[in-house]
Amino acid sequence: MKKEDNTEQAILQAAEKEFLDKGFALAKTTDIAQAAGVTHAMLHYYYRTKEKLFERIFQEKVQVMSRSLCATFEDGKPFLRQLEDLIGTHFDFIAANPRLPLFLLNEIHLNEERRRMYLPILLEAVAETRQKLSYEMERALKRGEIRAMGTADLLFSIVSLNIMSFVGLLVAREAFGMSEEDVRLFVARRREENVEMILSRLRK
């Protein structure tokens, strides 16, 4: 990897942590530069504004999620197996980025300007996934493999179940006195339960 690539990656990693820790408004590019081990001038060379830096991180996260979700429909497996992979892939993405959903919800809901800028990016990724999901659902329905369910309802169930598994984890950890091993097992069970709850709605 080139030195320039290493520098940019260090900036992006430091910026992601800064945004998630403090929120967009309180995040400081000087702190990002210090954490990345670069000068503020160097950070400015790569990303002229804090908005541009956040946009790069946001787009990368959305693209990674979108590609991984859409890939679950490209292997020719039966629909319910594809759906199981889709739910699990989305869960794993949230597990790898547990603070991201709440951060994005806060930023999109609380700031109208950022909502105008970033919501279309997110909606474009959702639309692509929904299109592929709708196509495969219709085919499975015609083959008599599943019960009817709206695509929007299905996606909402997947997203809400998976996200709440992590949004509520802090409360669950404190309420039940969970150790790190307890948390690991709890997350694994939630993944299985979320898959089963959704698939049971569609099985005939």
C-alpha positions in Angstrom: 0.0 0.0 0.0 1.3 3.4 -0.9 2.2 6.0 1.8 -0.6 8.2 0.5 -3.1 5.4 0.9 -1.9 4.7 4.4 -2.2 8.4 5.3 -5.7 8.6 3.9 -6.8 5.5 5.7 -5.5 6.7 9.0 -7.5 10.0 8.5 -10.7 8.1 7.7 -10.3 5.8 10.7 -9.6 8.7 13.0 -12.5 10.7 11.6 -15.0 7.8 11.9 -14.1 7.5 15.6 -14.3 11.2 16.2 -17.7 11.5 14.5 -19.1 8.5 16.4 -17.7 9.6 19.7 -18.8 13.3 19.5 -21.4 13.6 16.8 -20.9 15.7 13.7 -21.3 19.1 15.3 -18.7 18.6 18.1 -16.2 16.7 16.0 -13.0 18.7 15.4 -10.7 18.3 12.4 -7.8 19.3 14.6 -8.5 16.3 16.8 -8.9 14.1 13.8 -5.5 15.2 12.4 -3.8 14.6 15.8 -5.4 11.1 16.1 -4.3 10.2 12.6 -0.8 11.4 13.1 -0.9 14.1 10.4 -0.8 17.9 10.4 -4.0 19.8 10.0 -2.7 21.1 6.7 -2.3 17.5 5.5 -5.9 16.7 6.5 -7.1 19.8 4.7 -5.1 18.6 1.6 -7.1 15.3 1.5 -10.5 16.7 2.6 -11.1 20.4 2.4 -14.0 20.5 4.9 -15.4 18.4 7.7 -18.5 17.9 5.6 -16.4 16.3 2.8 -14.7 14.0 5.2 -18.0 12.9 6.7 -19.5 12.4 3.3 -16.6 10.1 2.3 -17.1 8.0 5.4 -20.9 7.9 5.0 -20.7 6.9 1.3 -18.2 4.1 2.0 -20.3 2.6 4.8 -23.5 2.7 2.7 -21.7 1.2 -0.3 -20.2 -1.6 1.7 -23.6 -2.4 3.2 -25.4 -2.2 -0.1 -22.9 -4.4 -2.0 -22.9 -7.1 0.7 -26.7 -7.2 0.9 -27.2 -7.3 -2.9 -24.6 -10.0 -3.2 -26.9 -12.4 -1.2 -29.2 -12.6 -4.2 -26.5 -13.6 -6.7 -25.9 -17.2 -5.9 -29.1 -18.9 -7.1 -30.0 -20.4 -3.8 -33.7 -20.9 -2.8 -35.3 -17.6 -1.7 -35.6 -18.4 2.0 -31.9 -19.2 2.1 -31.1 -16.0 0.3 -33.3 -14.1 2.8 -31.5 -15.9 5.7 -28.2 -14.7 4.2 -29.6 -11.1 3.8 -30.7 -10.9 7.4 -27.5 -12.3 8.7 -25.4 -10.1 6.5 -27.2 -7.0 7.7 -26.9 -8.1 11.3 -23.2 -8.7 10.9 -22.7 -5.3 9.4 -24.5 -3.7 12.4 -22.4 -5.8 14.7 -19.2 -4.5 13.1 -20.6 -0.9 13.3 -22.8 -0.9 16.4 -22.8 2.8 17.0 -23.4 3.8 13.4 -27.2 3.4 13.2 -28.0 5.6 16.1 -25.5 8.2 15.0 -27.0 8.3 11.5 -30.5 8.5 12.8 -29.6 11.4 15.1 -27.7 13.3 12.3 -30.5 12.7 9.7 -33.3 13.6 12.0 -31.8 16.6 13.9 -30.1 18.4 11.0 -32.1 19.4 7.9 -29.1 20.2 5.8 -27.4 16.9 6.4 -30.7 15.1 5.9 -30.9 16.7 2.4 -27.3 15.8 1.6 -27.1 12.2 3.0 -30.6 10.7 3.0 -30.7 10.4 -0.8 -27.5 8.3 -0.7 -29.0 6.0 1.9 -32.3 5.8 0.0 -30.5 4.9 -3.2 -28.9 1.9 -1.5 -32.2 0.8 0.1 -33.9 1.1 -3.3 -31.4 -1.2 -5.0 -31.8 -3.8 -2.2 -35.6 -3.5 -2.3 -35.7 -4.0 -6.0 -33.7 -7.2 -5.9 -35.6 -8.4 -2.9 -39.0 -7.7 -4.5 -38.0 -9.5 -7.7 -36.9 -12.7 -5.8 -39.9 -12.5 -3.5 -42.3 -12.4 -6.5 -40.6 -15.4 -8.1 -40.8 -17.4 -4.9 -44.4 -16.4 -4.4 -45.3 -17.6 -7.9 -43.5 -20.9 -7.2 -45.6 -21.3 -4.0 -42.6 -21.3 -1.7 -43.6 -18.4 0.6 -46.6 -16.6 1.9 -47.3 -13.1 0.7 -45.7 -10.1 2.5 -45.0 -6.6 1.4 -41.4 -5.8 0.5 -41.4 -2.6 2.6 -42.8 -4.5 5.6 -40.2 -7.2 5.2 -37.3 -4.7 5.0 -38.6 -2.7 7.9 -38.8 -5.9 10.1 -35.2 -6.8 9.2 -33.8 -3.4 9.8 -35.7 -2.7 13.0 -35.0 -6.1 14.6 -31.3 -6.0 13.8 -30.7 -2.4 14.8 -32.7 -2.8 18.1 -30.6 -5.8 19.0 -27.6 -3.4 19.4 -29.4 -0.2 20.4 -30.9 -2.1 23.3 -27.8 -4.0 24.2 -26.4 -1.4 26.6 -29.6 -1.6 28.6 -29.7 -5.4 28.5 -26.1 -5.6 29.5 -26.7 -3.5 32.6 -30.1 -4.9 33.4 -28.9 -8.5 33.3 -25.4 -8.0 34.6 -23.8 -9.5 31.5 -20.2 -10.4 31.2 -18.4 -10.1 27.9 -19.0 -13.8 27.2 -22.7 -13.3 28.0 -22.8 -10.4 25.5 -21.2 -12.5 22.9 -23.6 -15.4 23.4 -26.6 -12.9 23.6 -25.6 -11.4 20.2 -25.3 -14.8 18.6 -28.7 -15.8 19.9 -30.3 -12.5 18.7 -28.9 -13.2 15.2 -30.5 -16.6 15.1 -33.8 -15.3 16.7 -34.1 -12.4 14.2 -33.6 -14.8 11.3 -36.1 -17.3 12.6 -38.8 -14.7 13.4 -38.7 -13.2 9.9 -38.5 -16.5 8.1 -41.4 -18.0 10.1 -43.6 -15.1 8.8 -42.9 -16.2 5.2 -42.9 -20.0 5.5 -46.0 -21.8 4.3 
